[in-house]
Amino acid sequence: MELPHGRLRATLVAGKIPASEEAITLLSSGLSTVGHGYHIEKVISRAGKTDVELQKDLSRLYAACRTVVEVLDADMSGLYQIEAMLSDPYHGSPVPQIVEQLRMLSGRIALSLAVLEQNRAIKKRQQNPETWFFVAVYDLFAALTGNPEPGIAGPLHRFTKRCAELIDPAIGVPKSENSFQKRLSAALARRTGKINVFPLIVFPGKTASGMTPVFPGDLSDRDLPSS
């Protein structure tokens, strides 16, 4: 999610957070994760598949994508036999483009699975997507300020409004600061853990120690873990 530098800076200022370049970069990364999580919450809040069913289907899809990428990658690193068989004599080979698209798709699936697993772990009961968003932004605000339990007064209220405008203007942030505080306080009291707004996904075989932490925005499907 590409967000305007000026609006990111204004969001930090609204929350009384020093608008350094590092803070702007962290805010952009955090909003990308929060925005993706909010979208998932909207999807799973509708009548349809349960979290468990979605997780099962996504896991199957992830494994399928990985298999296709691994087979075609090996072919294109060798004699290109499969690619040649799948090529159209008039339009060329679709294989390289398909592989890159599947890499991108696999990255989104991996992140979706991580968000689903985290949300199932921290929720005592179903909550609407906007409430999830308020809690996620609270945790993002805490991470940016370095205060694990920041206040929920004016700065956070203004910061949340700005974040909502950047992710989805349809999010209904209460206009009254008092109403916002009551809703957020109730949601915080119900939850059992914090939302990791900067989740690290660890991939094997990248360093001497065997592991490399990667932010979601840096995901490359070449680096995705084996299923």
GUKEMI-571413 format. One record per residue (C-alpha): residue number from 1; x, y, z. Coordinates in pm, whole numbers, always signed. Example, Ala and Ser with C-alpha at 12.3 -4.5 7.8 and 13.67 -1.06 7.14 Angstrom:
// residues 2
 kolmi      X      Y      Z
     1  +1230   -450   +780
     2  +1367   -106   +714
END
This chain:
// residues 227
 kolmi      X      Y      Z
     1     +0     +0     +0
     2   +163   +322   -121
     3    +63   +612   +105
     4   +141   +982    +45
     5   +440  +1098   +246
     6   +265  +1421   +346
     7    -44  +1243   +481
     8   +171  +1002   +678
     9   +353  +1296   +834
    10    +21  +1467   +914
    11   -101  +1148  +1083
    12   +203  +1145  +1311
    13   +160  +1513  +1391
    14   -207  +1453  +1478
    15    -93  +1195  +1734
    16   +180  +1425  +1868
    17   +447  +1181  +1748
    18   +775  +1328  +1615
    19   +754  +1298  +1236
    20  +1101  +1161  +1171
    21  +1175   +965   +853
    22  +1204   +648  +1060
    23   +863   +708  +1218
    24   +708   +773   +876
    25   +855   +447   +741
    26   +728   +253  +1044
    27   +384   +411  +1016
    28   +360   +318   +649
    29   +461    -42   +721
    30   +223    -63  +1016
    31    -71    +78   +822
    32     -8   -174   +545
    33    -40   -457   +796
    34   -337   -301   +977
    35   -514   -232   +649
    36   -471   -591   +537
    37   -595   -719   +873
    38   -897   -490   +861
    39   -984   -615   +512
    40   -965   -974   +637
    41  -1188   -888   +933
    42  -1445   -745   +693
    43  -1438  -1061   +485
    44  -1469  -1308   +772
    45  -1738  -1103   +949
    46  -1978  -1180   +666
    47  -2189  -1493   +664
    48  -1990  -1766   +496
    49  -1683  -1973   +576
    50  -1551  -1989   +930
    51  -1196  -1886  +1023
    52  -1098  -2254  +1034
    53  -1245  -2323   +690
    54  -1076  -2018   +542
    55   -746  -2117   +697
    56   -776  -2469   +556
    57   -857  -2345   +205
    58   -581  -2083   +211
    59   -330  -2344   +328
    60   -425  -2570    +37
    61   -399  -2278   -205
    62    -60  -2179    -64
    63    +73  -2534   -103
    64    -56  -2549   -462
    65   +108  -2218   -554
    66   +435  -2327   -401
    67   +429  -2654   -594
    68   +368  -2481   -928
    69   +642  -2224   -864
    70   +895  -2487   -754
    71   +830  -2712  -1058
    72   +845  -2428  -1311
    73  +1145  -2265  -1143
    74  +1336  -2591  -1168
    75  +1237  -2626  -1533
    76  +1351  -2272  -1617
    77  +1679  -2334  -1438
    78  +1737  -2641  -1656
    79  +1635  -2732  -2008
    80  +1305  -2538  -2029
    81  +1125  -2854  -2140
    82   +798  -2784  -1959
    83   +798  -2417  -2062
    84   +851  -2519  -2425
    85   +558  -2758  -2408
    86   +332  -2488  -2258
    87   +437  -2214  -2499
    88   +216  -2078  -2774
    89   +406  -2053  -3107
    90   +230  -1724  -3186
    91   +218  -1559  -2845
    92   +527  -1696  -2673
    93   +556  -1841  -2326
    94   +323  -1738  -2042
    95   +530  -1932  -1787
    96   +764  -1656  -1654
    97   +472  -1418  -1598
    98   +263  -1690  -1433
    99   +549  -1778  -1198
   100   +594  -1416  -1089
   101   +220  -1372  -1034
   102   +208  -1689   -826
   103   +502  -1564   -619
   104   +311  -1244   -543
   105     -7  -1438   -467
   106   +178  -1675   -234
   107   +310  -1376    -38
   108    -41  -1243    +14
   109   -165  -1588   +116
   110   +117  -1625   +370
   111    +35  -1289   +523
   112   -338  -1368   +529
   113   -271  -1695   +709
   114    -55  -1514   +966
   115   -328  -1254  +1028
   116   -598  -1521  +1063
   117   -390  -1718  +1312
   118   -310  -1409  +1517
   119   -669  -1287  +1524
   120   -797  -1625  +1639
   121   -544  -1620  +1922
   122   -631  -1276  +2062
   123  -1010  -1261  +2029
   124  -1236  -1391  +2303
   125  -1539  -1340  +2084
   126  -1633  -1204  +1743
   127  -1605   -829  +1708
   128  -1690   -606  +1418
   129  -1414   -494  +1179
   130  -1417   -132  +1298
   131  -1357   -236  +1660
   132  -1068   -457  +1546
   133   -930   -158  +1356
   134   -945    +68  +1664
   135   -755   -189  +1871
   136   -497   -241  +1596
   137   -438   +133  +1563
   138   -404   +157  +1941
   139   -125   -103  +1924
   140    +34    +80  +1630
   141    +19   +406  +1830
   142   +180   +229  +2126
   143   +461    +94  +1905
   144   +529   +436  +1751
   145   +532   +620  +2084
   146   +730   +351  +2263
   147   +465   +342  +2536
   148   +305     -4  +2578
   149     -1   +150  +2744
   150    -59   +492  +2588
   151   -352   +706  +2687
   152   -668   +696  +2481
   153   -740  +1066  +2488
   154   -709  +1337  +2222
   155   -386  +1242  +2038
   156   -492   +879  +1988
   157   -841   +985  +1877
   158   -698  +1222  +1615
   159   -436   +966  +1510
   160   -708   +701  +1464
   161   -916   +937  +1248
   162   -617  +1000  +1023
   163   -537   +630   +995
   164   -898   +553   +905
   165   -888   +813   +626
   166   -576   +648   +484
   167   -711   +291   +498
   168  -1086   +322   +441
   169  -1280   +651   +471
   170  -1592   +442   +541
   171  -1457   +343   +884
   172  -1679   +516  +1138
   173  -1452   +667  +1400
   174  -1677   +822  +1669
   175  -1674  +1200  +1639
   176  -1698  +1237  +2015
   177  -1371  +1171  +2196
   178  -1571  +1038  +2492
   179  -1760   +787  +2274
   180  -1434   +676  +2116
   181  -1274   +621  +2457
   182  -1569   +413  +2583
   183  -1572   +190  +2275
   184  -1197   +137  +2274
   185  -1179    +78  +2649
   186  -1444   -194  +2624
   187  -1261   -362  +2335
   188   -925   -350  +2514
   189  -1081   -505  +2824
   190  -1210   -802  +2620
   191   -896   -896  +2435
   192   -636  -1147  +2548
   193   -327  -1024  +2361
   194   -182   -752  +2144
   195   -192   -726  +1766
   196   +154   -744  +1613
   197   +141   -454  +1370
   198   +495   -525  +1250
   199   +484   -907  +1218
   200   +814  -1074  +1137
   201   +798  -1382   +919
   202  +1101  -1607   +949
   203  +1238  -1795   +651
   204  +1502  -2068   +674
   205  +1838  -2081   +502
   206  +1905  -1709   +452
   207  +2179  -1636   +708
   208  +2449  -1817   +900
   209  +2202  -1860  +1185
   210  +1957  -2005   +935
   211  +1686  -1742   +973
   212  +1599  -1398   +839
   213  +1324  -1171   +975
   214  +1120  -1004   +699
   215   +849   -740   +714
   216   +528   -819   +522
   217   +593   -536   +279
   218   +923   -700   +187
   219   +774  -1044   +118
   220   +905  -1217   -189
   221   +753  -1551   -280
   222  +1102  -1683   -346
   223  +1156  -1647    +29
   224   +833  -1810   +145
   225   +864  -2106   +381
   226   +801  -2453   +248
   227   +452  -2582   +316
END
